[in-house]
Amino acid sequence: MWDSSSDSDRVALIDALNVMDPALGRALDPITELAAFTFDVPIALISIVDADSQRFISRVGLAVEGTDRHASICSWAIGSAQVMQVADLREDPRFAQNPLVVGPEQVRFYAGAPLLTRSGLALGTLCLMGRAPRVLSPLEVQQLQTLARVVMAQMELKMSMGRREQVTGLPNRQQFQADLDLLARRAGDGHFTAVLLDVLDAHSANDAGQALGMKPVEALLRQSSLRVQSVLQDQAQVYHVGVSRFAFFLVDQDRTQVEALLDRLRERMRRPLMAGSVPMLPQFHAGACHFKAVAADTNDLIRKCLVAMQHAVQTDACLCWYSDERDARLRRRYRLASDAARGLAQHQFSLVYQPRFSLHDGMPVAAEALLRWVHPMLGPVSPGEFIPVLERTALMPALSRWVVDHALAQLALWQHALPGFGLSLNLSPRDFDDPGLWQMLSTRLQAHGLPASLLEVEITEGEWLQGHPGAVPQLRAMATAGIRIAIDDFGSGYSNFGYLSEVPISLIKIDRSLVTGLARSRTSRLKVEAIIKLARQLGYRTVAEGVESDAELSLLRLWGCDEAQGYLLARPMTADAATLLVEACRAGSPGEDTA
């Protein structure tokens, strides 16, 4: 952080010192007092001189905290690499009218040693002032220079505090960003590449910590840091920016050179490391991003590298480069998450309904309530996009309650015009985190005067049930009350009939990925026919989703599928359109074209 030479770098360092005051002043006060005592002077100061002013961060014998730069004697001293002495300030035309000379302080003697960084950057001075003319001896000059170096060392120590990772001793994330800021202030034209590297699987590290304690895990991190440093050597400074994450940036290396370097680093990092007596295999996931030495790039660089590295983790790749498109998708998801609460309050959400038809007589028997969101800036947003995003937020329970209340209100209206017409609701795994879910459903059914038998609850298939121990008791309570429980999207992933015995399922909805194009795929035909037959034998009704052709509908009827849903039969529509469609079907006349 001290290895710079431009005036902009000096300004950055002074800004950092300003942030640390008064803590820095308290640390330097003993040195200032020692200087006043050693040289027997009434005034001793440690000053920091910036573009407009001089500030005394530690002082003895002087009441004022600073002066304008044009009235600063120290601003002359910082231009010299040696101690600057003025035996009698009244006799020097530069200072004869200085307020400290002609004012109440009546200062006559001045000696100042510049405070220099390792690269020769002058930040201020350690200065002595007396009220009688004086000249320091060569030994005293040497002593003053020594004290100035002690002051500078203390400043550097304070600047480095909080900027080092204790486990590895490497500069941390704050220092990484500070050095990027310095790089941007230089306004160079070089081409840079930042790399963020994750070297340890979090689950493995957690298991090792539980079994062995944290010392072996910390030893792993130290070994990993040494390996990274040994490969990079003089090419880059390594920073420890996260528990198991390291970062560095390279200068004037193209993509091929960066990838070759990371290949060497990966080869070195993938060798086993010892955690106690257990050999562990480090992981290697890196994210890389090209950038320019300008604030617009460096201020957002860590986040961009994280985007790239996280993609490498998710795809189990060794290296991923930053992508604007991927970043835009992530930012869009975050915007949806942050805008959803406002959207709910401003009535941007609505429900549409997709009718479901019996394959025995072709009549509509129920409708699935589907959530829609028209964002004021982004326009219509697909549920397939916003539901997974909102499921990770605290808003999901409130949104689910909104859906339940509005859908049941519509179901109550339908019972006057369409007696016996049912409704299907989707509940997410997050909804079952609420132990009062069933009580809420029961209360809303009673409030709308609805029998539970008219309601069907759809849950997605999968292993999530094992991670939600409270889900099964609530589902059983719903089923006991008469609510039908359906497994949605069956066949899209987990697809295990075994776990169905633990859940009070009455209906299986076959995923559209198997149904759409069924007539053209022998594999899909075999799977769907087998699912329907086995479901019937186990006592489950079946619904085929995503029906889009007469050929698909004919095969489903042939195999004994109970119900179907899809664009061939009816698209999602408003509640009023669904009412007209069902009324027309019940009257025996064709409804309006809903495709």
C-alpha positions, 0 to 999 in steps of 0.5 A: 500500500506504500509502494507508490509515487504519484501525488494522487497516491499521496492524497489517498494515503492522507485520506486514509490517515484522516479516517484513523484520527484521533486513534492515530493521534493517541498512538503518536502522542508519546513520540511527540512528548518524547521529542519535546523532552529530548530536544528541550523545546516548548513545541513539538508537532506531527503534521500532515500536509494535504493540498489545502491545509496542514493538520496537527495529528499530535501536538505538544505546546500548541493550542491550534489543531492546524493551519492553512497550507500557505501559512504552513512552515512544514509545507517547505520541510516536506519538499526536502529529503533531510531535516530542514532547519531555520535558526531564526524565523524572523530573519527568513523572509519566507516566514517573517510574517507567519502567524506563529512568528508574529502572533502570540506564540512568538516562534523563532526556531524551527526544525522539521524532518519529513515523514517519508513512505518507503517509496519516498512519498512525503506525508508531513513532518515531525517538527520542533519549534522554540522561542529562541534562535537555535541550530541543532547539532549533527547528532540532534539532526540524526536523532530527529530523523530517527524519531521521524522514522519511528513516527512513520513506522507507527503510521504504517503499523496503524494503517496495516491494522485490520488489513491483514488476515490473521490465519495466513498473514496475507493482506485481506479484502479491505487491503485488496480494495484499497490497493485497487483504489490506489491503482485507479488513482494512478490512471494508468493505461495498462491492461489488468486481470483480477482473479478470485480463487476458492481452494477449499470445499466448505462442507469438507472444511466444516466436517474437518473443523468439527472432527479435528478442531480449527487448528488443522483447518487453519493449517490447511489454509496456510498451506494453500496460501503458500502454494498460491504465493509460490506459483505467483512469486513476483507476478502478483501480490496475493490477498486472503479475501475470504475464509478459503478465498484468495485474490490477485491481479495481473498486469498486461497478460492476455487471456491465454497467459492468464489461463496458462498461469491458472493451469499451473496454479491448479496443478499445484493446488490439487495436490493433497494437503494434510489436515491432522493425519487426514489427507484432503484434496483441495478444490480449485474454482477460479473467476477471472475478470479483465479491468482497467485502472479506473474507478468505474472498474475497480469499485465493482471488481470484487463483485464481478470476480465473485460472479465468475467464480460462483459460476465456476463452483456451480458448474464444477469448472476450474475457471470461468471468465466474467460474463456481462450477460450472466451478471445481468441475469443475476442483477435482474433476479436481485431486482425482482427480489427487491421489488417484489414487496412493492409489487405486492403492495401496488397490486402488480401481482394477479392470478390467472386460471388454467382449466383441467379436463377429465379424459373420460367425458371431456368436462372441465373439473377444476382450474389451477391458480397461476401467479402472474407479475407485470413489473412496471419497468420489466414488463411481464415476468415469468413465474418460472423466473420470479418464483425461484427468486422469491422462494429464497426471500422472506416475502414468499410466505406473504405472497403465498398467503395473498395467493391463498386468499385471492384464489379461495375468494374466487373459488367461493364465487365459482360455487355460486355459478359453477357448483362443484368446480375445484381449485388447485393451489401450488405451495412451495417448500418454503411455505412449509417452514411455517408451522401454521400453514395448515391452520391458515388454510383451514381458517381461510376455507372457513372464512369463505364458507368452502368445503376442503374437498374443493381444494387441491394442494400441489407440491413439487416432487423431490427430496425437499420433503426430507429436509422439511420434517414439519411438512408431512404432518401438515400434509396429513392434516390437510388430507384428513380434512378432505384437501387433495394432495397432488405431486406436481412435475412428476418425472422431471427429476427425483421421480421416486414412488418410494417416498409417496407412501410417506405422504398422503398423495391422491394425485400425480401430475406428470410433468410436461417435459414427458408429455409434450412431444409424447407421440414422437418419442418412444422413450417418453411413451414408455415412461408415461405409460408406465407411470400411469399404470403404476399410479393406478395400481397404487391408487393414485389419479393421474393428470398429464400436463402440457398436452399440445396435440390430439395425438398426445391426448389419444395416447393418454386416454388409451393408457387410462390417464384421468385428467389433462391440462395444456394449451390444446385444451385451454390456456391460462385465462382470467377468472371470468373467461374460465367461468364462461368456458366451464358454463359453455361446456356444462351447457353442452355448447362449445366455448370460445376459442381459448387456445 
